């Protein structure tokens, strides 16, 4: 389960094919230093994204892989 306190890098390590979900929210720096340092909540705030929507989309992606 993906949570708002996880980093982009930690989610990407679970499955690099999740990248299009991030890209659809305008998050293109998936391997930049901030991806390892900021939580999804922090990154969402910077990008003007609702973190709950992002987390829901990420969890939907991972649920579809089961």
C-alpha distances in whole Angstrom, upper triangle without the diagonal:
4,6,10,11,10,13,14,15,12,10,13,14,11,13,16,16,14,16,18,15,16,20,20,19,22,20,22,22,19,21,23,23,21,18,18,19,18,15,13,15,18,18,18,21,23,22,23,19,18,14,13,14,13,9,10,11,9,6,10,11,8,9,12,12,12
4,7,9,7,10,10,12,10,7,11,12,10,12,14,15,12,14,16,13,13,17,17,16,18,16,19,19,16,18,20,20,18,15,15,16,15,11,9,12,15,14,14,17,19,19,19,16,15,11,11,12,10,6,8,10,7,6,10,10,9,10,13,14,14
4,5,6,9,11,13,11,9,13,14,13,15,17,18,15,16,18,15,14,18,18,16,19,17,19,19,17,19,20,20,17,15,15,15,13,9,8,9,12,13,12,15,17,17,18,15,13,9,9,11,10,6,9,11,9,9,12,13,12,14,17,17,18
4,6,8,10,13,11,11,14,16,15,17,18,19,16,17,18,15,13,17,17,15,17,15,18,17,16,18,18,18,15,13,14,13,10,7,5,5,9,10,9,11,14,14,14,12,10,7,8,10,9,6,10,12,10,11,14,15,15,17,19,20,21
4,7,10,12,10,11,14,15,15,17,19,20,17,18,20,17,15,19,20,17,19,16,19,18,16,17,18,17,14,12,12,11,9,5,6,6,8,10,11,13,15,16,17,15,14,10,11,14,12,10,13,15,13,14,17,18,17,19,22,22,23
4,7,8,6,7,10,11,11,14,15,17,14,15,18,15,14,17,18,16,18,15,17,16,13,15,15,15,12,10,9,10,8,5,6,8,10,10,12,14,15,16,18,16,15,11,13,15,12,10,13,14,11,12,16,16,14,17,20,19,20
4,5,5,7,9,10,11,13,13,16,13,13,16,14,12,15,17,15,16,12,14,12,10,11,12,11,9,6,6,7,6,4,5,9,9,8,11,13,14,14,17,15,15,12,14,16,12,11,15,15,12,14,17,16,16,19,21,20,22
4,6,5,6,9,10,11,10,13,10,10,12,11,9,12,14,12,13,9,11,9,7,8,10,10,9,5,7,9,8,7,6,10,10,8,10,13,13,13,16,14,15,12,14,15,11,11,14,13,11,13,16,14,14,18,19,18,21
4,5,5,6,9,10,9,12,11,10,14,14,11,14,17,16,16,12,12,10,7,7,9,9,9,5,5,8,9,9,10,13,13,11,14,17,16,16,19,18,19,16,18,18,15,14,17,16,13,15,18,16,15,19,20,19,21
4,5,5,7,9,10,13,11,12,15,14,13,16,18,17,18,15,15,14,10,11,13,12,12,9,7,10,10,9,10,13,14,13,15,18,18,18,21,19,19,16,17,18,15,13,16,16,12,14,17,15,13,17,19,17,19
4,5,5,7,8,10,8,9,12,11,10,13,15,15,16,13,14,13,10,11,14,14,13,10,10,13,12,10,9,13,14,13,14,17,18,17,19,17,17,14,15,15,12,10,13,12,9,10,13,11,10,14,15,14,16
4,5,5,5,8,7,7,11,11,10,12,15,15,15,12,12,11,8,9,12,13,13,9,10,13,13,13,12,16,16,14,16,19,19,18,21,18,19,16,18,17,14,13,16,14,11,13,15,12,11,15,16,14,17
4,5,6,10,9,11,14,14,13,16,18,19,19,16,16,14,11,11,14,14,15,11,11,14,15,14,14,18,19,17,19,22,22,21,24,22,22,19,20,21,17,16,18,17,13,15,17,14,13,16,17,15,17
4,7,9,9,11,14,13,14,16,18,19,20,17,17,17,13,14,17,18,18,14,13,17,17,15,15,18,20,18,19,23,23,22,24,22,22,19,19,19,16,14,16,15,11,12,14,12,9,13,14,12,13
4,5,6,8,11,11,12,14,16,17,19,16,16,16,12,13,17,18,18,15,15,18,18,17,16,19,21,19,20,23,23,22,24,22,22,19,20,19,16,15,16,14,11,12,13,10,9,12,12,10,12
4,5,6,9,10,11,12,15,16,16,14,13,13,10,11,14,16,17,13,14,18,18,17,16,20,20,18,19,23,22,21,23,21,22,20,21,20,16,16,17,15,12,14,15,12,11,15,15,13,16
4,5,7,9,10,11,13,15,16,14,13,15,12,13,17,19,19,16,17,21,20,19,17,21,22,19,20,23,23,21,23,21,22,20,20,19,16,16,16,14,11,13,13,10,10,13,12,11,14
4,6,6,7,9,10,12,13,12,12,13,10,13,16,18,18,14,16,19,18,16,14,17,19,16,16,20,20,18,20,17,18,16,17,15,12,12,13,10,8,10,11,7,8,12,11,10,14
4,5,5,6,9,10,11,9,8,10,7,10,13,16,15,12,15,17,17,16,14,17,18,15,15,19,18,16,18,16,18,16,17,16,12,13,15,12,10,13,13,10,12,15,15,14,18
4,5,5,6,9,10,9,9,12,10,14,16,19,18,15,18,20,19,18,15,18,19,16,16,19,19,16,18,15,17,16,17,15,12,14,14,11,10,13,13,10,13,15,14,14,18
4,5,5,7,9,9,10,13,11,14,17,19,18,15,17,19,17,16,13,15,17,14,13,17,17,14,16,13,14,13,14,11,8,10,11,7,7,10,10,8,11,13,13,14,17
4,5,5,7,5,7,9,8,12,13,16,14,11,14,16,14,13,10,13,14,11,10,14,14,11,13,11,12,11,13,11,8,10,12,9,8,12,13,11,13,16,16,16,20
4,5,5,5,5,9,9,12,14,17,15,13,17,18,17,16,13,16,16,13,12,16,15,12,14,12,14,14,16,14,11,14,15,12,12,15,15,13,16,19,18,18,22
4,6,7,9,12,12,16,17,20,18,16,19,21,19,18,15,16,17,14,13,16,15,12,13,11,13,13,15,12,10,13,13,10,11,15,14,12,16,18,17,18,22
4,6,8,11,12,16,16,19,16,14,18,19,16,15,12,13,14,11,9,12,12,8,9,7,10,10,12,10,8,11,12,10,11,14,14,14,16,19,19,20,23
4,6,9,11,14,14,17,15,13,17,18,16,16,13,14,14,11,10,12,11,7,10,9,12,13,15,13,11,14,16,13,14,18,18,17,19,22,22,23,26
4,6,7,11,11,13,11,10,13,15,12,13,10,13,12,8,9,11,10,7,10,9,12,12,15,13,10,13,15,13,13,16,17,16,18,21,21,21,25
4,6,9,9,12,11,10,14,15,14,15,13,16,15,11,12,15,13,10,14,13,16,16,19,17,14,16,18,16,15,19,20,17,19,23,22,22,26
4,6,5,9,8,7,11,12,12,13,13,15,14,10,12,15,12,11,15,15,18,17,20,19,15,17,20,18,16,20,21,19,20,24,24,24,27
4,6,9,8,6,9,11,11,12,11,15,14,11,13,16,14,13,16,15,18,16,19,18,14,15,18,16,14,17,19,17,17,21,21,20,23
4,7,8,6,8,11,12,14,14,17,16,13,16,18,16,16,19,19,21,19,22,21,18,18,21,20,17,20,22,19,20,23,24,22,25
4,5,5,7,9,11,13,14,16,14,12,15,17,14,15,18,18,21,19,22,22,19,20,23,21,19,22,24,22,23,26,27,26,29
4,5,6,7,9,12,14,16,14,12,15,17,14,16,19,19,22,20,23,23,20,21,24,23,21,23,26,24,24,28,29,28,30
4,5,5,6,9,10,12,10,8,12,13,11,12,16,16,18,16,20,20,17,18,21,21,19,21,24,23,23,26,27,27,29
4,6,6,8,9,12,10,8,11,13,12,13,16,15,17,15,18,18,15,15,19,18,15,18,21,19,19,23,24,23,25
4,6,8,10,13,12,11,14,16,15,16,19,18,20,17,20,21,17,17,20,20,17,19,22,21,20,23,25,24,26
4,7,10,11,9,9,13,14,13,15,18,18,19,16,19,21,18,17,21,21,19,21,24,23,22,25,27,26,28
4,7,8,6,6,9,10,10,12,14,14,15,13,16,17,15,14,18,18,16,19,22,21,21,24,26,25,27
4,5,5,6,8,10,11,12,14,13,13,10,13,15,12,11,15,16,14,16,19,19,18,21,23,23,25
4,5,5,6,8,10,10,12,10,10,7,10,11,8,8,12,12,11,13,16,16,16,18,20,21,23
4,6,5,6,9,10,10,9,8,6,9,11,9,9,13,14,13,15,17,18,18,21,23,24,25
4,5,5,6,9,10,10,11,9,12,14,12,12,16,17,16,18,21,21,21,24,26,26,28
4,5,5,6,9,8,10,9,12,13,11,12,15,15,14,17,19,19,20,23,24,25,27
4,5,5,6,5,6,5,9,10,8,10,13,13,13,16,18,18,19,21,23,24,26
4,5,5,6,8,8,11,12,11,13,16,16,17,19,21,21,23,25,26,28,30
4,6,8,10,11,14,15,13,15,18,18,18,21,23,23,24,27,28,29,31
4,5,9,10,13,13,11,14,17,16,16,19,21,20,22,25,26,27,29
4,7,9,12,12,11,14,16,16,17,20,21,21,23,25,26,28,30
4,6,9,8,8,11,12,12,13,16,17,18,20,22,23,24,27
4,5,5,7,9,10,11,13,15,16,17,19,20,22,24,25
4,5,5,6,8,10,10,12,14,15,16,18,20,21,23
4,5,5,6,9,10,10,12,14,15,16,18,20,21
4,6,5,6,9,10,10,12,14,15,16,19,21
4,5,5,6,9,10,11,12,14,15,17,19
4,5,5,6,8,10,11,12,14,16,17
4,5,5,6,9,10,10,12,14,16
4,5,5,6,9,10,11,13,15
4,5,5,6,9,10,11,13
4,5,5,6,8,10,11
4,6,5,6,9,10
4,6,5,7,9
4,5,5,7
4,5,6
4,6
4
